[in-house]
Amino acid sequence: MTPLAIISRIHNSPCKFDKSAAGLDAMKGAKVPYSVVLAMMKAPEIPAATKGRIPLVIPDSTPIKIALSEDLDSNVQQPGYIVYFEVLEEVRIRGLRVIAQGARVRGRLLGSNDRTRLGGAARLDWNLTDVLAVDGQRLPVRGGGGVAGDETHPEKNVTVSKGEEFTAFTYGTRKVNVLEPTLPPLGKAEDSSTPNP
């Protein structure tokens, strides 16, 4: 397999790698390409399943409805600023909740520019990075957004209001450990021979 194919497989599969010094030395000795090692190092850790929990796989590109948790202003926030969103609708796999409503989603501002002296439009751009799953791990997500002013508009800056809705997508196939459902105790069966009053 080519390094690109291996990296793609890493991104789209539940993974658990040996990231110890000995493991890295072994990969170096095997002449594993640096790009592959880097992808392995960035792959999120999968928590071990515990008693009372079952693993569920979230498919790649599962949509997540989210809303901005704060106002953004090109005159205030700068590139690199961490932007927070919240999940509007819980995500369920096989009927079990894997991402809760209200879970926090993080993003990062890529650009934040006021209107330039030469008349260039003010703009805000961001990308999404991760969402909190029910087992406490942060799942990588993709998506982003942006807003730009009109070059003929007199306003110096642009804003995005709290509550603005967007869609994020899970990045790669991810495994989440959820609480095993428990069935309610069965009630005492009624005696069918007893006549109704």
PyMOL commands that set and color helices and strands:
alter all, ss='L'
color gray80, all
select helices_A, chain A and resi 3-11+21-29+34-42
alter helices_A, ss='H'
color red, helices_A
select strands_A, chain A and resi 53-58+63-68+72-73+82-87+91-93+96-99+104-113+123-132+138-142+144-148+159-160+165-170+174-179
alter strands_A, ss='S'
color yellow, strands_A
deselect
rebuild
show_as cartoon
